[in-house]
Amino acid sequence: MNYSSIANGQAGGPADGGGAMGSSNMQHTHSYTPGVAIPTLTVDDVVEDLGFGMYQVKIVALAGLAWMAESMMVNVLGVLGPEIYCKWHLSPDAEAAISISGFLGLMLGCLFFGFVFDRYGRRFGMIMSVGWSAVFCLITAFSSRYVFLIINVFLMNFGAGASSLAAVYSTEFIPVKMRSTAICIMNFFWAGGASLTSLVALLFLGHSNSADSSGWRSLIASCSVPLFLFVALAYKYLPESPRYSITRGNPIDASIVLKKFADENKRNCPVGNLVADQVSTKGSIGNLINSYMWRKTTIGICTIVFVVRFCYYGTILQTTEIFQEQDVGSFCDLQGALGLYRCKAMCKRLHSHDYIDLLLTTLAEFPGLVVTYFIVDRYGRRLSLAAVLAGMALGYSVLFFCPGRQLTDAAFFVARALAISSFNTIVLYGAEIYPTNLRATGLGLCSFVGGCGMLFVPVVTEIISKTSSRLATTIFVGLASMGAFTALSLPIETAGLKLGQLNL
């Protein structure tokens, strides 16, 4: 399948009616000798040749900004429930429903936007998903009734479901050797969003003792600011992925982006006819289940995403539950709290010292990402995933011994650090193993399955842990252990592979 490229953004050129990736009248390009056959080039060839430079820095920064904004919306669920519980005098079940509606939105949103990314383009999908979240995030801040809040939280997080797909977009511009580094940098934006949420919560909620305070509205409204900022910047600066363009039969669009890529990186653009490295078909879930190897791979990735999302968001919600219960000396002391809540209209809001502890817990994500950076290339994706998930299981196991508040905080600190590390690694693995036409669909499907795990998080953290703390701990340890064994069973190691290289 031979696609012609362009020079200086115009079709036509020296070989059988087609253009070449470089042209003699362009700055920073190789020269072309008439009469010499023009070689064929894939997008991978061009990306590897042009290397990593300022162009990718801008791409990673923009995608990272989207991730930071989505992180703020997801993490705000951890502090929204206790605050609304007090303001509107909710039951524990009604409080849990707020988080469940948000996680349901994430679950359905990732599946929907995975379809959008592969059918209508990465750029359109990114702007649409973040713009959607921005609008409904602002609307959520003005919710006047419980039912409106539930609906708006669902719609707000429906857009946030595309957050993991930002990694799909950025990896399609990154050379093999820099791919894990770029994903780690993006995850620093995610961790920054989580920390920023705790800081803003401390600002708006930490110094108010009144249950009638509307600080939660200001908190949610502030989360919309980076979302609107991303939409404004993306509309002007975010390019379409050249990999997506070439697999959709648009070599001219791909060539324009790659030439700008070369110019901003101050590198010579290689000469050649741009070709697709795979058949131009639209991705679908059917493609993932018709092949035995794709089916096995997808089941493995989905299982790990399920585990990682449950443990990550479970850690967030469980931490705030412990902080909300002022008399808790250990995780085990939560047991029996559910009956107490049902018998009394007890309102226990988080205070400034709780938000400071929450901030310290969110800071755990930064060392977790440093761990990822040093192990994923040295030991491979699968072994790194297995080791991190096994470490997470050990961290949760400490809770069986009913430690005090400080050791409980330390256990959740370690668990959160390793949870974000495993999330980073499985997103990287999924982005590498799927071909371009299935990449967003595959990760979207696995994020949907992961969303099913998130739906059970409020049940475990806000109901089961107050009935049987050891049962809640067993669920965390069991799932993390299952994820570790699943990681070892993944069929392919993707470290060092070019995107789309596999054809299972």
C-alpha positions as CSV (number, residue, x, y, z in Angstrom):
1,M,0.0,0.0,0.0
2,N,1.9,3.0,-1.3
3,Y,0.9,6.5,-0.1
4,S,2.5,9.5,-1.6
5,S,3.7,12.3,0.7
6,I,4.1,16.0,0.2
7,A,6.6,18.7,0.4
8,N,5.8,22.1,1.9
9,G,2.2,21.0,2.5
10,Q,1.4,20.5,-1.2
11,A,0.7,17.3,-3.1
12,G,2.8,16.1,-6.0
13,G,6.5,15.5,-6.4
14,P,9.1,13.5,-8.1
15,A,8.0,9.9,-8.3
16,D,5.1,8.4,-10.2
17,G,2.9,11.3,-9.4
18,G,3.6,11.3,-5.7
19,G,5.7,13.4,-3.4
20,A,8.5,12.5,-1.0
21,M,8.9,13.1,2.7
22,G,11.7,15.5,2.0
23,S,12.3,18.1,-0.7
24,S,15.4,20.0,-1.9
25,N,13.8,23.4,-1.3
26,M,12.9,22.7,2.4
27,Q,15.1,23.7,5.3
28,H,16.4,20.8,7.4
29,T,15.7,18.2,4.7
30,H,17.7,15.6,2.9
31,S,18.3,16.3,-0.8
32,Y,16.6,14.3,-3.5
33,T,18.5,13.1,-6.6
34,P,16.4,12.9,-9.8
35,G,16.3,9.4,-11.3
36,V,17.0,7.6,-8.1
37,A,14.2,5.5,-6.7
38,I,12.5,7.0,-3.6
39,P,12.5,4.6,-0.6
40,T,9.3,3.9,1.3
41,L,8.9,5.1,4.8
42,T,6.5,4.3,7.6
43,V,5.6,6.8,10.3
44,D,7.7,4.7,12.7
45,D,10.7,5.2,10.5
46,V,10.2,9.0,10.5
47,V,9.5,9.2,14.2
48,E,12.7,7.2,15.0
49,D,14.7,9.2,12.6
50,L,13.6,12.6,13.9
51,G,14.1,11.7,17.5
52,F,12.9,13.4,20.6
53,G,12.8,17.2,20.7
54,M,10.7,20.3,21.4
55,Y,7.8,19.1,19.3
56,Q,7.3,16.1,21.6
57,V,7.8,18.2,24.7
58,K,4.8,20.3,23.6
59,I,2.8,17.2,22.8
60,V,3.5,15.5,26.2
61,A,2.9,18.8,28.0
62,L,-0.5,19.2,26.4
63,A,-1.5,15.6,27.0
64,G,-0.2,15.9,30.5
65,L,-2.3,19.0,31.1
66,A,-5.4,17.0,30.1
67,W,-4.3,14.2,32.4
68,M,-3.8,16.7,35.3
69,A,-7.3,18.1,34.8
70,E,-8.9,14.7,34.6
71,S,-7.0,13.6,37.8
72,M,-8.4,16.6,39.7
73,M,-12.0,15.5,38.8
74,V,-11.4,11.9,39.7
75,N,-9.7,12.7,43.0
76,V,-12.3,15.3,44.0
77,L,-14.7,12.4,44.5
78,G,-12.7,11.3,47.5
79,V,-13.5,14.6,49.4
80,L,-16.9,15.4,47.9
81,G,-18.7,12.5,49.5
82,P,-17.9,13.4,53.2
83,E,-18.7,17.0,52.6
84,I,-22.0,16.5,50.9
85,Y,-22.9,13.8,53.5
86,C,-22.8,16.5,56.2
87,K,-24.3,19.3,54.2
88,W,-27.4,17.4,52.9
89,H,-27.6,14.9,55.8
90,L,-27.3,11.8,53.6
91,S,-27.3,8.2,54.5
92,P,-24.1,6.1,54.0
93,D,-25.7,4.5,51.0
94,A,-26.5,7.8,49.4
95,E,-22.9,9.0,50.1
96,A,-21.6,5.9,48.3
97,A,-23.9,6.5,45.4
98,I,-22.1,9.8,44.6
99,S,-18.8,8.0,44.1
100,I,-20.6,5.1,42.2
101,S,-22.2,7.6,39.8
102,G,-18.8,9.1,39.1
103,F,-17.1,5.7,38.5
104,L,-20.0,4.6,36.3
105,G,-19.4,7.7,34.2
106,L,-15.7,6.9,33.9
107,M,-16.5,3.3,32.9
108,L,-18.9,4.2,30.1
109,G,-16.9,7.2,29.0
110,C,-13.7,5.3,28.4
111,L,-15.6,2.8,26.2
112,F,-17.4,5.5,24.2
113,F,-14.3,7.7,23.7
114,G,-12.2,4.7,22.8
115,F,-14.6,4.3,19.8
116,V,-14.4,8.1,19.1
117,F,-10.6,8.1,19.2
118,D,-10.3,5.3,16.6
119,R,-13.2,6.4,14.4
120,Y,-12.9,10.2,14.3
121,G,-9.4,10.9,15.3
122,R,-7.2,11.5,18.3
123,R,-7.3,15.3,18.2
124,F,-11.1,15.4,18.0
125,G,-11.5,12.8,20.7
126,M,-9.1,14.7,23.1
127,I,-10.8,18.1,22.6
128,M,-14.3,16.6,22.8
129,S,-13.8,14.5,26.0
130,V,-12.0,17.3,27.9
131,G,-14.5,20.0,26.7
132,W,-17.4,17.7,27.8
133,S,-15.8,17.4,31.3
134,A,-15.2,21.1,31.5
135,V,-18.8,22.0,30.9
136,F,-20.3,19.5,33.2
137,C,-17.7,20.1,35.9
138,L,-18.9,23.7,36.0
139,I,-22.5,22.6,36.0
140,T,-21.9,20.2,38.9
141,A,-20.7,23.1,41.1
142,F,-24.2,24.6,40.8
143,S,-26.2,21.4,41.6
144,S,-29.0,22.3,44.0
145,R,-30.4,18.9,44.7
146,Y,-29.0,15.5,45.4
147,V,-30.5,13.9,42.2
148,F,-29.0,16.7,40.1
149,L,-25.6,16.2,41.7
150,I,-25.7,12.4,41.0
151,I,-26.5,13.1,37.3
152,N,-23.9,15.8,36.9
153,V,-21.2,13.9,38.6
154,F,-21.9,11.0,36.2
155,L,-21.7,13.3,33.1
156,M,-18.6,15.1,34.4
157,N,-16.7,11.9,34.8
158,F,-18.1,10.5,31.5
159,G,-15.7,12.8,29.8
160,A,-12.9,12.0,32.2
161,G,-13.2,8.4,31.0
162,A,-10.9,9.3,28.1
163,S,-8.1,10.2,30.5
164,S,-6.1,7.0,29.9
165,L,-6.5,7.5,26.1
166,A,-4.3,10.7,26.4
167,A,-1.4,8.2,26.7
168,V,-2.5,6.6,23.4
169,Y,-2.2,10.0,21.7
170,S,1.2,11.0,23.1
171,T,2.9,7.6,22.5
172,E,2.2,7.9,18.8
173,F,4.7,10.8,18.6
174,I,7.5,9.3,20.8
175,P,10.5,7.2,19.7
176,V,10.9,3.8,21.3
177,K,13.8,4.7,23.6
178,M,11.9,7.7,25.1
179,R,8.4,6.2,25.3
180,S,8.5,5.0,29.0
181,T,10.1,8.4,30.0
182,A,7.3,10.3,28.2
183,I,4.6,8.3,29.9
184,C,6.3,8.8,33.3
185,I,6.3,12.5,32.7
186,M,2.6,12.5,31.8
187,N,1.9,10.6,35.1
188,F,3.7,13.3,37.0
189,F,1.0,15.6,35.6
190,W,-1.6,13.2,36.9
191,A,0.1,13.1,40.4
192,G,0.3,16.9,40.3
193,G,-3.5,17.0,39.7
194,A,-4.1,14.7,42.6
195,S,-1.9,16.9,44.9
196,L,-3.5,20.1,43.6
197,T,-6.9,18.7,44.5
198,S,-5.8,18.2,48.1
199,L,-4.3,21.7,48.2
200,V,-7.5,23.3,46.8
201,A,-9.6,21.2,49.2
202,L,-7.5,22.4,52.1
203,L,-8.0,26.0,50.9
204,F,-11.8,25.8,50.4
205,L,-12.8,23.2,53.0
206,G,-10.1,22.8,55.6
207,H,-10.7,26.0,57.5
208,S,-14.5,25.9,57.5
209,N,-16.3,24.3,60.5
210,S,-19.8,25.0,59.2
211,A,-21.8,22.2,57.6
212,D,-23.6,24.8,55.6
213,S,-20.4,25.8,53.9
214,S,-20.5,25.9,50.1
215,G,-16.8,25.5,49.8
216,W,-17.4,22.2,47.9
217,R,-18.9,24.2,45.0
218,S,-15.8,26.3,44.8
219,L,-13.6,23.2,44.9
220,I,-15.5,21.6,41.9
221,A,-15.6,24.8,39.9
222,S,-11.8,25.2,40.4
223,C,-11.3,21.8,38.8
224,S,-12.9,23.1,35.6
225,V,-10.2,25.8,35.1
226,P,-7.4,23.5,33.7
227,L,-10.0,21.7,31.6
228,F,-11.0,24.9,29.8
229,L,-7.4,25.9,29.6
230,F,-6.6,22.6,27.8
231,V,-9.4,23.0,25.3
232,A,-8.2,26.5,24.4
233,L,-4.6,25.4,23.9
234,A,-5.5,22.2,22.2
235,Y,-7.7,23.8,19.6
236,K,-4.8,25.9,18.5
237,Y,-1.7,23.7,19.0
238,L,-2.8,20.0,19.2
239,P,-2.1,18.2,15.9
240,E,-3.7,15.0,14.7
241,S,-1.7,11.9,15.1
242,P,0.2,11.1,11.9
243,R,-0.2,7.4,12.7
244,Y,-3.9,7.8,12.7
245,S,-3.9,9.9,9.5
246,I,-1.9,7.3,7.5
247,T,-4.0,4.4,8.6
248,R,-7.1,6.3,7.5
249,G,-5.6,6.9,4.0
250,N,-4.6,10.6,4.6
251,P,-0.9,10.7,3.8
252,I,-1.0,14.4,3.1
253,D,-2.2,15.2,6.6
254,A,0.4,12.9,8.1
255,S,3.2,14.5,6.0
256,I,2.2,18.0,7.1
257,V,2.5,17.0,10.7
258,L,5.8,15.1,10.3
259,K,7.4,18.1,8.4
260,K,6.4,20.4,11.2
261,F,7.8,17.8,13.6
262,A,11.1,17.9,11.7
263,D,11.3,21.7,11.6
264,E,10.6,22.2,15.4
265,N,13.2,19.5,16.3
266,K,15.6,21.1,13.8
267,R,16.3,17.7,12.2
268,N,16.5,16.7,8.5
269,C,13.3,15.2,7.2
270,P,14.0,11.8,5.5
271,V,13.1,11.4,1.8
272,G,10.6,8.7,0.9
273,N,7.1,7.7,0.0
274,L,5.0,7.5,3.2
275,V,3.3,4.1,3.6
276,A,1.1,2.5,6.2
277,D,2.6,-0.3,8.1
278,Q,-0.8,-2.1,8.5
279,V,-4.0,-2.5,6.7
280,S,-6.2,0.6,6.9
281,T,-9.2,-0.8,8.7
282,K,-11.4,0.7,11.4
283,G,-10.8,-0.8,14.8
284,S,-13.6,-2.6,16.5
285,I,-14.1,-4.8,19.6
286,G,-14.7,-7.7,17.2
287,N,-11.1,-7.5,16.0
288,L,-10.0,-8.0,19.6
289,I,-11.9,-11.1,20.2
290,N,-11.7,-12.9,16.8
291,S,-8.0,-13.6,17.2
292,Y,-6.9,-16.0,20.0
293,M,-3.7,-14.0,20.8
294,W,-5.5,-10.7,20.8
295,R,-8.2,-12.1,23.0
296,K,-5.8,-13.6,25.5
297,T,-3.8,-10.3,25.5
298,T,-6.9,-8.2,26.0
299,I,-8.2,-10.4,28.8
300,G,-4.9,-10.1,30.6
301,I,-4.7,-6.3,30.2
302,C,-8.3,-5.9,31.2
303,T,-7.8,-8.0,34.4
304,I,-4.8,-5.9,35.4
305,V,-6.6,-2.6,34.7
306,F,-9.5,-3.8,36.8
307,V,-7.1,-4.6,39.7
308,V,-5.2,-1.3,39.4
309,R,-8.2,0.9,39.2
310,F,-9.9,-0.8,42.1
311,C,-6.8,-0.5,44.3
312,Y,-5.9,3.0,43.3
313,Y,-9.4,4.5,43.8
314,G,-10.0,2.2,46.7
315,T,-7.0,3.7,48.4
316,I,-8.2,7.2,47.8
317,L,-11.7,6.6,49.2
318,Q,-10.5,4.5,52.1
319,T,-8.1,7.1,53.2
320,T,-10.8,9.8,53.4
321,E,-13.1,7.4,55.3
322,I,-10.4,6.9,57.9
323,F,-9.8,10.6,58.2
324,Q,-13.6,11.2,58.5
325,E,-13.9,8.9,61.5
326,Q,-12.2,11.1,64.1
327,D,-11.9,8.4,66.7
328,V,-10.2,5.9,64.5
329,G,-6.9,4.6,65.9
330,S,-6.4,2.0,63.2
331,F,-8.1,0.7,60.0
332,C,-9.7,-2.0,62.1
333,D,-11.5,0.6,64.2
334,L,-13.7,1.4,61.3
335,Q,-15.5,-1.9,61.9
336,G,-18.9,-1.2,63.4
337,A,-19.0,2.4,62.2
338,L,-21.7,1.6,59.7
339,G,-24.2,0.6,62.4
340,L,-23.3,3.8,64.3
341,Y,-23.9,5.9,61.2
342,R,-27.2,4.3,60.6
343,C,-28.3,4.8,64.2
344,K,-27.2,8.4,64.5
345,A,-27.3,11.4,62.2
346,M,-23.5,11.8,62.6
347,C,-21.7,14.4,60.6
348,K,-17.9,14.1,60.8
349,R,-16.4,16.5,58.3
350,L,-12.7,16.5,57.4
351,H,-10.6,19.2,59.1
352,S,-7.4,21.0,58.0
353,H,-5.1,18.4,59.5
354,D,-7.0,15.6,57.6
355,Y,-6.5,17.5,54.4
356,I,-2.8,17.9,55.1
357,D,-2.6,14.1,55.8
358,L,-4.5,13.5,52.5
359,L,-2.0,15.7,50.7
360,L,0.9,13.7,52.1
361,T,-0.8,10.6,50.9
362,T,-1.2,12.0,47.4
363,L,2.5,12.9,47.3
364,A,3.1,9.1,47.4
365,E,2.5,9.1,43.7
366,F,5.7,10.9,42.9
367,P,8.1,8.3,44.3
368,G,5.9,5.6,42.7
369,L,6.5,7.2,39.3
370,V,10.3,7.4,40.0
371,V,10.2,3.6,40.7
372,T,8.5,3.1,37.3
373,Y,11.1,5.1,35.5
374,F,13.9,3.0,36.8
375,I,12.5,-0.5,36.4
376,V,10.2,-0.6,33.3
377,D,13.0,-0.5,30.7
378,R,15.6,-2.4,32.8
379,Y,13.3,-5.3,33.8
380,G,10.6,-5.1,31.2
381,R,6.9,-4.3,31.4
382,R,5.6,-7.7,32.6
383,L,8.1,-8.3,35.4
384,S,7.9,-4.7,36.6
385,L,4.1,-5.0,36.7
386,A,4.2,-8.2,38.7
387,A,6.8,-6.9,41.2
388,V,4.9,-3.7,41.8
389,L,1.5,-5.4,42.2
390,A,3.0,-8.0,44.6
391,G,4.5,-5.1,46.6
392,M,1.1,-3.6,46.7
393,A,-0.4,-6.8,48.1
394,L,2.3,-6.8,50.8
395,G,1.5,-3.2,51.7
396,Y,-2.2,-3.9,52.1
397,S,-1.3,-7.0,54.2
398,V,-0.1,-4.8,57.0
399,L,-3.7,-3.8,57.7
400,F,-4.5,-7.4,58.9
401,F,-2.5,-6.6,62.0
402,C,-4.7,-3.5,62.9
403,P,-1.8,-1.0,63.0
404,G,-2.2,2.5,64.5
405,R,-3.1,5.6,62.6
406,Q,0.5,6.4,61.5
407,L,1.3,2.9,60.3
408,T,-2.1,2.8,58.5
409,D,-1.2,6.0,56.8
410,A,2.2,4.6,55.8
411,A,0.5,1.4,54.4
412,F,-1.8,3.5,52.2
413,F,1.1,5.7,51.2
414,V,3.0,2.7,49.9
415,A,-0.1,1.2,48.3
416,R,-0.9,4.4,46.5
417,A,2.7,4.8,45.3
418,L,2.7,1.3,43.8
419,A,-0.8,1.7,42.4
420,I,0.1,4.7,40.3
421,S,3.3,2.8,39.3
422,S,1.3,-0.2,38.1
423,F,-1.2,2.1,36.3
424,N,1.6,3.9,34.5
425,T,3.1,0.5,33.4
426,I,-0.1,-1.1,32.2
427,V,-1.1,2.0,30.2
428,L,2.4,1.9,28.6
429,Y,2.1,-1.8,27.8
430,G,-1.4,-1.4,26.3
431,A,-0.3,1.5,24.1
432,E,2.7,-0.5,22.8
433,I,1.1,-3.8,22.1
434,Y,-2.0,-2.7,20.1
435,P,-1.7,-1.6,16.5
436,T,-2.8,2.0,15.6
437,N,-6.3,1.0,14.4
438,L,-7.0,-0.9,17.7
439,R,-5.0,1.1,20.2
440,A,-7.7,3.4,21.5
441,T,-10.5,0.7,21.2
442,G,-8.4,-1.8,23.1
443,L,-7.4,0.5,25.9
444,G,-11.0,1.9,26.0
445,L,-12.4,-1.6,26.4
446,C,-9.9,-2.4,29.2
447,S,-10.7,0.9,30.9
448,F,-14.4,0.0,30.7
449,V,-13.6,-3.3,32.5
450,G,-11.5,-1.4,35.0
451,G,-14.5,0.8,35.5
452,C,-16.5,-2.2,36.7
453,G,-13.9,-2.5,39.4
454,M,-14.3,1.1,40.4
455,L,-18.1,0.6,40.8
456,F,-17.3,-1.8,43.7
457,V,-14.9,0.6,45.4
458,P,-17.5,2.6,47.3
459,V,-19.2,-0.7,48.4
460,V,-15.9,-1.9,49.9
461,T,-14.6,1.4,51.3
462,E,-17.8,2.9,52.6
463,I,-19.9,-0.2,53.6
464,I,-17.8,-3.4,53.9
465,S,-14.9,-1.8,55.7
466,K,-17.3,-0.5,58.4
467,T,-18.8,-4.0,58.7
468,S,-15.7,-6.2,58.5
469,S,-12.3,-4.4,58.1
470,R,-10.5,-7.8,57.6
471,L,-12.8,-8.7,54.7
472,A,-12.1,-5.4,53.1
473,T,-8.3,-6.0,53.5
474,T,-8.7,-9.5,52.1
475,I,-10.3,-8.0,48.9
476,F,-7.5,-5.5,48.4
477,V,-4.8,-8.2,49.0
478,G,-6.5,-10.8,46.9
479,L,-7.0,-8.5,43.9
480,A,-3.4,-7.2,44.0
481,S,-2.1,-10.7,44.1
482,M,-4.3,-11.8,41.2
483,G,-3.0,-8.8,39.2
484,A,0.6,-9.9,39.9
485,F,0.1,-13.4,38.6
486,T,-1.8,-12.1,35.6
487,A,1.1,-9.8,34.7
488,L,3.4,-12.7,34.5
489,S,1.0,-14.5,32.1
490,L,0.9,-11.7,29.6
491,P,2.0,-13.3,26.2
492,I,4.3,-10.6,24.9
493,E,7.0,-8.4,26.3
494,T,6.8,-5.0,24.6
495,A,9.9,-3.2,25.9
496,G,11.9,-2.0,22.8
497,L,9.1,-2.7,20.3
498,K,8.0,-0.2,17.7
499,L,4.3,0.8,17.9
500,G,2.2,-1.4,15.6
501,Q,5.1,-3.9,15.2
502,L,3.0,-6.8,16.5
503,N,0.5,-8.7,14.4
504,L,-0.7,-11.4,16.8
